[in-house]
C-alpha cells in the first residue's frame, strides 16, 4: 500500500478515555484523560499526562494520588463532558449523577458506575511541554463482581469499555484472540483408528 509522511504528532490510537478522580481532603474532582497507559508490570506502574492549567493539576500536585476509573460505553457522554468543563465552576459528580465510593488505599474517591478502577500514588512528575506526566504506582484495583465468572476469572468483555481514536469514541467490539494465540500449539486430534481400538 502507498504511504505518505506527516510531521510528528500525537496520533496514537486507540487509547482509553478514563475518568480520573482526584481529591486532597478538601476538594474532589473528576476529569477525563486519554494520555495514559502502563509503564511497568512488576511492580505495576502507570502514568497520566495533564495540562498544568487544569483544575485537577493543582489537586494532584498537592495530594499526589488519583484513580483511573475505566469508562464503560454507557458513560461516554459524561466522560466527554468531564473533559471539556472545569471543576472550578461545576460539581461534575453531581451534574452526571456519578456515585462516589471510598477507595482502599488513596484519598480520592472511586466512581461506582465504572466497572474497574486503579488506585494510584504519584512517585514522580516530569514536565514535558504542554503536559506534565505524573508517574504512579498502582496500589490496587477495584473490580465489579459482575465482571467475574464462577471461577473468579475477570471477563473484561463484560465491562463494555470505551476507546478513543483520533477525536472519536468507540465501543470495544469482538475479540480477535487471546494474548499468545499466534504461538499456541494446537492440540492434535485423535485419529479414528486410535478411537476404534479403545472400543474393541
C-alpha positions as CSV (number, residue, x, y, z in Angstrom):
1,X,0.0,0.0,0.0
2,X,1.2,3.5,-0.7
3,X,2.2,5.8,2.2
4,X,2.6,9.5,2.9
5,X,4.7,11.1,5.6
6,X,3.5,13.7,8.2
7,X,5.4,15.6,10.8
8,X,5.4,14.2,14.3
9,X,2.1,14.4,16.2
10,X,0.1,12.8,19.0
11,X,-1.5,10.3,16.6
12,X,-1.6,7.0,18.6
13,X,-4.9,5.1,18.7
14,X,-6.9,3.7,20.3
15,X,-6.3,4.9,23.8
16,X,-8.5,4.6,26.9
17,X,-10.6,7.7,27.8
18,X,-10.5,7.3,31.6
19,X,-12.4,9.2,34.2
20,X,-9.7,10.3,36.6
21,X,-10.7,11.2,40.2
22,X,-8.6,13.4,42.4
23,X,-9.0,14.7,46.0
24,X,-7.0,16.3,48.7
25,X,-9.4,16.0,51.7
26,X,-10.9,19.4,50.9
27,X,-11.6,19.4,47.1
28,X,-12.6,16.5,44.9
29,X,-12.9,16.4,41.1
30,X,-13.3,14.1,38.1
31,X,-11.8,14.9,34.7
32,X,-11.1,13.0,31.5
33,X,-7.6,11.8,30.4
34,X,-6.7,9.9,27.3
35,X,-2.9,10.3,27.6
36,X,-2.5,7.3,29.9
37,X,-1.1,3.8,29.9
38,X,1.0,1.2,31.6
39,X,4.8,1.7,32.1
40,X,5.7,-1.4,34.1
41,X,4.3,-4.7,35.1
42,X,6.0,-5.8,38.4
43,X,5.6,-3.6,40.3
44,X,2.6,-2.2,38.4
45,X,3.1,1.4,37.4
46,X,1.1,3.8,35.2
47,X,1.0,7.5,34.2
48,X,-1.3,10.3,33.3
49,X,-0.3,13.4,31.4
50,X,-2.1,16.6,32.5
51,X,-2.0,20.2,31.4
52,X,-0.8,22.5,34.2
53,X,-3.8,24.8,33.5
54,X,-6.3,22.2,34.6
55,X,-8.1,22.4,37.9
56,X,-7.2,18.8,38.8
57,X,-3.5,19.6,38.3
58,X,-3.5,21.7,41.4
59,X,-5.0,18.9,43.5
60,X,-2.7,16.3,42.0
61,X,0.4,18.3,42.9
62,X,-0.8,18.8,46.4
63,X,-2.1,15.3,47.2
64,X,-0.2,13.0,44.7
65,X,-2.9,10.5,44.4
66,X,-5.5,9.6,41.7
67,X,-7.8,6.8,40.5
68,X,-8.2,5.7,36.9
69,X,-11.8,4.8,36.6
70,X,-12.2,2.9,33.3
71,X,-15.1,4.2,31.3
72,X,-17.9,1.9,30.0
73,X,-19.6,3.0,26.8
74,X,-22.7,3.9,28.8
75,X,-20.8,6.8,30.4
76,X,-19.2,8.2,27.3
77,X,-21.3,11.3,27.3
78,X,-20.3,12.0,30.9
79,X,-16.7,11.2,30.0
80,X,-16.7,13.7,27.2
81,X,-18.4,16.4,29.2
82,X,-16.0,16.0,32.1
83,X,-13.2,16.6,29.6
84,X,-14.4,19.9,28.4
85,X,-15.7,21.5,31.6
86,X,-13.7,22.6,34.7
87,X,-14.2,21.5,38.2
88,X,-13.6,25.1,39.3
89,X,-17.1,26.0,38.2
90,X,-19.2,22.9,38.5
91,X,-19.6,19.7,40.6
92,X,-19.2,17.1,37.8
93,X,-20.1,14.2,40.1
94,X,-23.5,15.9,40.8
95,X,-24.0,17.0,37.2
96,X,-23.8,13.4,35.9
97,X,-25.0,11.6,39.0
98,X,-21.7,9.8,39.4
99,X,-21.7,8.0,42.7
100,X,-18.5,8.5,44.8
101,X,-17.3,5.5,46.8
102,X,-14.3,5.3,49.1
103,X,-11.0,3.8,47.8
104,X,-9.0,1.3,49.7
105,X,-5.6,3.0,49.6
106,X,-6.0,6.6,48.5
107,X,-7.9,9.8,49.4
108,X,-9.7,10.4,46.1
109,X,-13.0,8.6,45.7
110,X,-13.8,6.0,43.0
111,X,-16.8,6.1,40.7
112,X,-19.2,3.3,41.4
113,X,-20.6,3.3,37.9
114,X,-17.2,2.4,36.4
115,X,-16.6,-1.3,36.4
116,X,-12.8,-1.1,37.1
117,X,-10.7,1.4,39.0
118,X,-6.9,1.6,39.5
119,X,-5.8,3.3,42.7
120,X,-2.6,5.2,42.1
121,X,0.1,7.2,44.0
122,X,2.4,9.5,42.3
123,X,6.2,9.0,42.6
124,X,7.5,11.5,40.1
125,X,6.3,14.3,37.8
126,X,8.1,15.1,34.5
127,X,7.5,18.4,32.8
128,X,7.4,17.7,29.1
129,X,5.8,20.7,27.4
130,X,2.0,21.1,27.0
131,X,1.6,18.3,29.5
132,X,3.2,17.2,32.7
133,X,3.5,13.4,33.2
134,X,2.6,12.0,36.6
135,X,4.2,8.6,37.1
136,X,2.5,6.5,39.7
137,X,2.4,3.1,41.4
138,X,-0.8,1.1,41.1
139,X,-1.6,0.3,44.7
140,X,-4.7,-1.8,43.9
141,X,-7.6,-2.5,41.5
142,X,-11.3,-2.4,42.4
143,X,-13.3,-4.7,40.2
144,X,-17.1,-5.0,39.9
145,X,-18.2,-8.6,40.8
146,X,-20.4,-8.7,37.7
147,X,-17.2,-9.0,35.6
148,X,-16.1,-12.2,37.3
149,X,-17.1,-15.7,36.2
150,X,-17.9,-18.6,38.7
151,X,-14.2,-19.4,39.0
152,X,-13.3,-15.7,39.8
153,X,-11.7,-15.0,36.3
154,X,-12.0,-11.5,35.0
155,X,-14.2,-11.3,31.9
156,X,-13.2,-7.9,30.6
157,X,-15.6,-8.1,27.7
158,X,-18.5,-7.7,30.2
159,X,-17.2,-4.2,31.0
160,X,-18.2,-2.7,27.6
161,X,-15.2,-0.4,27.8
162,X,-14.9,2.7,25.5
163,X,-11.9,3.6,23.4
164,X,-10.7,7.0,21.9
165,X,-9.2,7.3,18.5
166,X,-8.3,10.5,16.6
167,X,-11.1,12.6,18.2
168,X,-13.8,9.9,18.2
169,X,-15.1,7.5,20.8
170,X,-15.7,3.8,20.1
171,X,-17.1,0.8,22.0
172,X,-14.8,-2.2,22.0
173,X,-16.0,-4.9,19.7
174,X,-15.4,-8.6,19.0
175,X,-12.4,-10.4,20.4
176,X,-9.7,-11.3,17.8
177,X,-7.8,-13.7,20.0
178,X,-6.2,-14.0,23.4
179,X,-2.6,-12.9,24.1
180,X,-0.2,-15.5,22.7
181,X,-2.7,-17.2,20.5
182,X,-0.4,-16.9,17.5
183,X,2.2,-19.2,19.0
184,X,0.0,-21.5,21.0
185,X,0.4,-25.2,20.0
186,X,-2.8,-26.7,18.6
187,X,-4.0,-29.9,20.2
188,X,-3.6,-32.9,18.0
189,X,-6.9,-34.6,17.1
190,X,-7.1,-38.3,17.9
191,X,-7.2,-40.4,14.8
192,X,-10.3,-42.6,14.1
193,X,-8.1,-45.7,14.3
194,X,-6.9,-45.0,17.8
195,X,-10.5,-44.2,18.9
196,X,-11.8,-47.5,17.4
197,X,-9.0,-49.5,19.1
198,X,-10.1,-48.2,22.5
199,X,-13.6,-49.6,22.0
200,X,-12.6,-53.1,21.0
